[in-house]
Amino acid sequence: MPGLAEQLCFTVAATGSYEAAAGGSKWGVPVDDSKLRVLGQRIGAQAEGQARERLATPAQEREPQRTATPLDVLMVDGWQVRQRGEGWGKRKTSKSRVEWHELKFEFSCPTL
């Protein structure tokens, strides 16, 4: 049956155990859980080999003929500063004595 191995591996992955996949007999073929384990090990070894082959070759650029683009550099640094609130210096107040505000320092470099 073509594709039966793929269906069985999918069932093992979906159910999470060889025993549950074997007990279901969803594809009309009686299968033992030990045979599913052997099948899973074999297919897993093939997949690992394919992954190693893909990782052995470096990725190729899609457009290697493109020239480098000039970049602008913008660096932003921000921090919280403590400032006097409306209730600062008063003995009794319902307003906040201290307020925190964000302060940002920004600069940019022109394109060379």
SETORMI-552707 format. One record per residue (C-alpha): x, y, z; residue number from 0; residue in one letter. Coordinates in Angstrom, 2 decimals. Example, Ala and Ser with C-alpha at 12.3 -4.5 7.8 and 13.67 -1.06 7.14 Angstrom:
// SETORMI-552707
<atom east="12.30" north="-4.50" up="7.80" k="0" r="a"/>
<atom east="13.67" north="-1.06" up="7.14" k="1" r="s"/>
// end
This chain:
// SETORMI-552707
<atom east="0.00" north="0.00" up="0.00" k="0" r="m"/>
<atom east="1.68" north="3.24" up="-1.09" k="1" r="p"/>
<atom east="1.79" north="5.85" up="1.62" k="2" r="g"/>
<atom east="0.93" north="3.44" up="4.43" k="3" r="l"/>
<atom east="4.24" north="4.10" up="6.19" k="4" r="a"/>
<atom east="3.56" north="7.85" up="6.12" k="5" r="e"/>
<atom east="0.04" north="7.31" up="7.48" k="6" r="q"/>
<atom east="1.32" north="5.08" up="10.26" k="7" r="l"/>
<atom east="4.08" north="7.56" up="11.20" k="8" r="c"/>
<atom east="1.53" north="10.36" up="11.24" k="9" r="f"/>
<atom east="-0.72" north="8.31" up="13.53" k="10" r="t"/>
<atom east="2.19" north="7.64" up="15.91" k="11" r="v"/>
<atom east="3.02" north="11.35" up="16.01" k="12" r="a"/>
<atom east="-0.61" north="12.37" up="16.49" k="13" r="a"/>
<atom east="-1.37" north="9.86" up="19.25" k="14" r="t"/>
<atom east="1.94" north="10.26" up="21.05" k="15" r="g"/>
<atom east="2.62" north="6.56" up="21.67" k="16" r="s"/>
<atom east="3.25" north="3.42" up="19.67" k="17" r="y"/>
<atom east="0.70" north="1.48" up="21.71" k="18" r="e"/>
<atom east="-2.11" north="3.98" up="21.07" k="19" r="a"/>
<atom east="-1.29" north="4.08" up="17.35" k="20" r="a"/>
<atom east="-1.27" north="0.27" up="17.10" k="21" r="a"/>
<atom east="-4.47" north="-0.16" up="19.09" k="22" r="g"/>
<atom east="-6.48" north="2.09" up="16.81" k="23" r="g"/>
<atom east="-5.90" north="0.18" up="13.59" k="24" r="s"/>
<atom east="-7.16" north="3.28" up="11.76" k="25" r="k"/>
<atom east="-5.82" north="2.28" up="8.35" k="26" r="w"/>
<atom east="-7.31" north="-1.21" up="8.12" k="27" r="g"/>
<atom east="-4.00" north="-2.98" up="8.67" k="28" r="v"/>
<atom east="-3.27" north="-4.71" up="11.99" k="29" r="p"/>
<atom east="0.10" north="-3.42" up="13.24" k="30" r="v"/>
<atom east="2.05" north="-4.28" up="16.37" k="31" r="d"/>
<atom east="3.49" north="-1.42" up="18.43" k="32" r="d"/>
<atom east="7.02" north="-2.87" up="18.15" k="33" r="s"/>
<atom east="6.77" north="-2.68" up="14.34" k="34" r="k"/>
<atom east="5.64" north="0.93" up="14.60" k="35" r="l"/>
<atom east="8.68" north="1.69" up="16.75" k="36" r="r"/>
<atom east="11.01" north="0.15" up="14.16" k="37" r="v"/>
<atom east="9.25" north="2.12" up="11.41" k="38" r="l"/>
<atom east="9.54" north="5.34" up="13.40" k="39" r="g"/>
<atom east="13.25" north="4.77" up="14.03" k="40" r="q"/>
<atom east="13.88" north="4.12" up="10.33" k="41" r="r"/>
<atom east="11.94" north="7.15" up="9.09" k="42" r="i"/>
<atom east="13.50" north="9.31" up="11.80" k="43" r="g"/>
<atom east="17.00" north="8.27" up="10.72" k="44" r="a"/>
<atom east="16.16" north="9.17" up="7.12" k="45" r="q"/>
<atom east="14.84" north="12.58" up="8.18" k="46" r="a"/>
<atom east="17.95" north="13.25" up="10.27" k="47" r="e"/>
<atom east="20.17" north="12.36" up="7.30" k="48" r="g"/>
<atom east="18.24" north="14.76" up="5.06" k="49" r="q"/>
<atom east="18.53" north="17.53" up="7.65" k="50" r="a"/>
<atom east="22.30" north="16.98" up="7.96" k="51" r="r"/>
<atom east="22.66" north="17.18" up="4.16" k="52" r="e"/>
<atom east="20.73" north="20.47" up="4.07" k="53" r="r"/>
<atom east="22.84" north="21.93" up="6.89" k="54" r="l"/>
<atom east="26.13" north="20.81" up="5.28" k="55" r="a"/>
<atom east="25.67" north="23.15" up="2.30" k="56" r="t"/>
<atom east="25.72" north="26.89" up="3.03" k="57" r="p"/>
<atom east="22.72" north="28.96" up="2.05" k="58" r="a"/>
<atom east="23.00" north="30.69" up="-1.32" k="59" r="q"/>
<atom east="22.06" north="34.31" up="-1.84" k="60" r="e"/>
<atom east="19.04" north="34.85" up="-4.03" k="61" r="r"/>
<atom east="20.45" north="37.99" up="-5.64" k="62" r="e"/>
<atom east="24.26" north="37.85" up="-5.28" k="63" r="p"/>
<atom east="24.80" north="40.49" up="-7.98" k="64" r="q"/>
<atom east="23.18" north="43.24" up="-5.89" k="65" r="r"/>
<atom east="25.49" north="45.94" up="-4.54" k="66" r="t"/>
<atom east="25.57" north="46.95" up="-0.93" k="67" r="a"/>
<atom east="23.11" north="49.65" up="0.08" k="68" r="t"/>
<atom east="24.25" north="52.69" up="2.08" k="69" r="p"/>
<atom east="22.90" north="52.69" up="5.60" k="70" r="l"/>
<atom east="21.98" north="55.39" up="8.06" k="71" r="d"/>
<atom east="22.65" north="54.64" up="11.69" k="72" r="v"/>
<atom east="20.13" north="55.76" up="14.24" k="73" r="l"/>
<atom east="20.75" north="54.95" up="17.85" k="74" r="m"/>
<atom east="18.16" north="55.62" up="20.51" k="75" r="v"/>
<atom east="18.73" north="55.36" up="24.21" k="76" r="d"/>
<atom east="16.04" north="56.10" up="26.74" k="77" r="g"/>
<atom east="15.70" north="56.06" up="30.48" k="78" r="w"/>
<atom east="13.28" north="57.13" up="33.19" k="79" r="q"/>
<atom east="13.96" north="60.46" up="34.92" k="80" r="v"/>
<atom east="12.50" north="61.57" up="38.21" k="81" r="r"/>
<atom east="10.84" north="64.98" up="38.15" k="82" r="q"/>
<atom east="8.94" north="67.03" up="40.69" k="83" r="r"/>
<atom east="5.22" north="66.42" up="40.62" k="84" r="g"/>
<atom east="2.39" north="68.82" up="41.47" k="85" r="e"/>
<atom east="2.50" north="67.81" up="45.15" k="86" r="g"/>
<atom east="6.23" north="68.48" up="45.57" k="87" r="w"/>
<atom east="7.10" north="70.47" up="48.71" k="88" r="g"/>
<atom east="3.63" north="70.42" up="50.22" k="89" r="k"/>
<atom east="3.03" north="68.92" up="53.68" k="90" r="r"/>
<atom east="-0.37" north="67.41" up="52.83" k="91" r="k"/>
<atom east="-1.36" north="66.70" up="49.28" k="92" r="t"/>
<atom east="-3.42" north="64.24" up="47.31" k="93" r="s"/>
<atom east="-1.27" north="64.83" up="44.23" k="94" r="k"/>
<atom east="1.89" north="62.94" up="43.42" k="95" r="s"/>
<atom east="5.12" north="64.47" up="44.75" k="96" r="r"/>
<atom east="7.30" north="62.59" up="42.24" k="97" r="v"/>
<atom east="6.63" north="61.85" up="38.58" k="98" r="e"/>
<atom east="8.61" north="59.61" up="36.26" k="99" r="w"/>
<atom east="9.02" north="60.53" up="32.60" k="100" r="h"/>
<atom east="10.89" north="58.88" up="29.76" k="101" r="e"/>
<atom east="13.81" north="60.82" up="28.33" k="102" r="l"/>
<atom east="15.33" north="59.80" up="25.00" k="103" r="k"/>
<atom east="18.67" north="60.71" up="23.52" k="104" r="f"/>
<atom east="18.73" north="60.38" up="19.75" k="105" r="e"/>
<atom east="21.31" north="60.97" up="17.07" k="106" r="f"/>
<atom east="21.94" north="59.82" up="13.54" k="107" r="s"/>
<atom east="24.93" north="59.57" up="11.26" k="108" r="c"/>
<atom east="24.64" north="60.68" up="7.65" k="109" r="p"/>
<atom east="25.17" north="58.22" up="4.87" k="110" r="t"/>
<atom east="28.79" north="58.07" up="3.80" k="111" r="l"/>
// end
